[in-house]
């Protein structure tokens, strides 16, 4: 009986990654460009941002999940399609890393460095609901994607 449950659990865990839909460069562009995403990474880093059609990126990041939230931007041409993959061109590193992108649901995907599945970030689409200023301080800005989602009336 225990062996049966163990086999069932192992099968479900193994099927999890298989449920993800691999995104080629064209599908990734349709799914990601111009939309806002919150992200959390394997090392605890988190933030939010938008990838623009020109390959630029604008957003915020909190390195390793602690310390200040910083504004971040990368110039046009930073992200580019190379064959059937999306790669990054950064002048501060001598290589051009490419990424495996897997859609995990209708509003989320995981991006990992090609060939290095343990170096990944999970991205969740944020709603485009306008934020209204409040009379009262609401505390620090939350980078938790679940707190950014709001029902549209």
Secondary structure, 3 states (H helix, E strand, C coil): CHHHHHHHHHHHHHHHHHCCEEECHHHHHHHHCCCEEEEEECCCCEEEEEECCCCCEEEEEEHHHCCCCEEEEECCCCEEEECCEEEECCCCCCCCCEEEEEEEECCEEEEEECCEEEEEEEEEECCCCCCCCCCCCCCCCCCCHHHHCCCCC
